[in-house]
Every structure is written in C-alpha cells, then in structure tokens.
C-alpha cells in the first residue's frame, strides 16, 4: 500500500516539475519576446512623437512665439460674449435667430457688423420671402448703441 502512495506522489511531483519546466523554458520566453516586441513598437512611437513635438516647437518659434506664451494664452479664460435675444429685432423669429446663432452671430454688435450678403448666405431665404436685411442691420446698430453704457 505504501508503495502505491509513493508512486502516486512521485507522479504528481514529476508532473508538476515538467509543467514548471515547460512554463520556464517555453511560455516565459514566448511572453518575453512579445513584451520586447511591444516595447520596440512603443519606443518607435515615442520617438515619432518626440520628432513631431520638435517640429511643432520649431514651427512655433518660426512664427515668433514661444510655447510658454501660447500656453499662457490658452490658459487665460476666453471672453465669450453673452448672446442677445436677436428676436427683439423686427423680422427675426426663432428660426432665423437659431440660424444666426449657429453662424456665430449672437449679439446685436455681431449683427450690426454683418453685411446683407453675409446675412443672405446664413438665412438663405426662399424667393418668395421678403427679408429686410438692411433693416435688421440698422436695428442692430441702434440696439448696440443703446446697450453701450
């Protein structure tokens, strides 16, 4: 009976040893190769990024600005105009107001600075629609003048 247990335990230990050797000699080496290939890819990608950063720095310096100045400019809060209710102008309803906002015309001053051609391109009225762009611009100038302190 003792002999059977001895061979059983010896078989288990031998199987474990063979499994460990296969892991050590084959799979670890295979994983190491995969890791080394991935590291080479990442180093190549990092080098490409470094070259691109150097090119961008050169371009920025050629344009006469330093990266620090640009970072400071980007960090500064942007002044976003508070939109005016353009529907206060006769002839502008919600649909036209939305089209103007989408085109970046959000204040009376923006509208006053626009030309009739620019407004026609934004609104794109149908032939049967009579839109008084000159009147819009005149009203916007008046609203801008009233709005200034």
C-alpha positions in Angstrom: 0.0 0.0 0.0 2.8 2.4 0.9 4.4 1.6 -2.5 1.2 2.8 -4.3 1.2 6.1 -2.5 4.9 6.6 -3.1 4.4 6.3 -6.9 1.3 8.4 -6.8 3.1 11.3 -5.1 6.2 10.8 -7.2 3.9 11.1 -10.3 2.3 14.2 -9.1 5.7 15.8 -8.3 7.0 14.8 -11.7 4.0 16.3 -13.5 4.4 19.5 -11.5 8.1 19.6 -12.4 7.5 19.0 -16.1 4.8 21.7 -16.1 7.1 24.1 -14.4 9.9 23.4 -16.8 7.6 23.9 -19.8 6.5 27.2 -18.3 10.0 28.3 -17.6 11.6 27.3 -20.9 8.8 27.9 -23.4 6.0 30.2 -22.3 8.1 32.7 -20.3 10.4 33.1 -23.3 7.4 33.5 -25.6 5.9 36.2 -23.4 9.3 37.9 -23.1 9.5 38.1 -26.9 6.0 39.5 -27.1 6.9 42.1 -24.4 10.1 43.0 -26.2 8.3 43.5 -29.5 5.7 45.7 -27.9 8.4 47.7 -26.1 10.2 48.3 -29.5 6.9 49.4 -31.0 6.3 51.8 -28.1 9.8 53.2 -28.3 9.3 53.8 -32.0 6.0 55.6 -31.4 7.6 57.6 -28.6 10.4 58.7 -30.9 7.9 59.7 -33.6 6.0 61.8 -31.1 9.2 63.4 -29.9 10.1 64.3 -33.5 6.6 65.7 -34.1 6.9 67.8 -30.9 10.3 69.2 -32.0 8.8 70.1 -35.4 5.9 71.9 -33.8 8.2 73.8 -31.4 10.3 74.8 -34.4 7.2 76.0 -36.2 6.0 77.9 -33.2 9.4 79.6 -32.8 9.5 80.4 -36.5 6.2 82.3 -36.0 7.8 84.3 -33.3 6.0 83.0 -30.3 7.2 80.7 -27.5 5.4 77.7 -26.3 5.1 79.3 -22.8 3.4 82.3 -24.3 0.9 80.1 -26.2 0.3 78.0 -23.0 -0.4 81.2 -21.1 -2.7 82.4 -23.8 -4.6 79.1 -23.8 -4.8 79.1 -20.0 -6.3 82.6 -20.0 -10.1 82.5 -19.8 -11.7 83.2 -23.2 -14.1 86.0 -23.3 -17.4 84.6 -24.5 -20.0 87.1 -25.5 -23.3 86.9 -23.8 -25.9 86.3 -26.5 -28.5 88.9 -27.1 -32.1 88.0 -27.9 -32.0 88.7 -31.6 -35.7 88.0 -31.9 -36.2 91.6 -30.5 -35.4 92.8 -34.0 -38.4 93.1 -36.3 -38.4 90.2 -38.8 -36.3 87.8 -36.8 -38.2 84.9 -35.3 -37.0 81.8 -33.6 -36.0 80.0 -36.8 -33.9 82.9 -38.1 -32.4 83.5 -34.6 -31.3 79.9 -34.4 -29.6 80.2 -37.9 -27.9 83.4 -36.8 -26.6 81.8 -33.6 -25.4 78.7 -35.5 -23.4 81.1 -37.8 -21.8 82.8 -34.8 -23.9 85.9 -34.9 -25.0 86.0 -31.3 -25.0 89.7 -30.3 -26.5 92.9 -31.7 -23.0 94.1 -32.4 -22.3 90.9 -34.5 -25.4 91.5 -36.5 -24.6 95.2 -36.9 -21.1 94.3 -38.3 -22.6 91.9 -40.8 -23.3 92.7 -44.4 -26.5 92.0 -46.3 -24.7 89.3 -48.4 -23.4 87.5 -45.3 -26.9 87.5 -43.8 -28.4 86.3 -47.0 -25.9 83.4 -47.0 -26.7 82.5 -43.4 -30.5 82.8 -43.7 -30.9 81.5 -47.3 -34.4 82.9 -47.8 -36.7 81.4 -50.4 -37.5 83.6 -53.4 -41.0 84.3 -52.1 -39.7 85.5 -48.7 -39.2 89.3 -48.3 -36.4 89.7 -45.8 -35.2 93.2 -44.9 -31.5 92.6 -44.1 -30.7 96.3 -44.2 -33.4 96.9 -41.7 -32.0 94.2 -39.4 -28.6 95.8 -39.6 -30.0 99.3 -38.8 -32.0 98.0 -35.9 -29.0 96.0 -34.6 -26.8 99.2 -34.8 -29.5 101.1 -32.8 -29.7 98.3 -30.2 -25.9 98.2 -29.9 -25.8 102.0 -29.4 -28.5 101.8 -26.7 -26.8 98.9 -25.0 -23.4 100.6 -24.6 -23.0 102.5 -21.2 
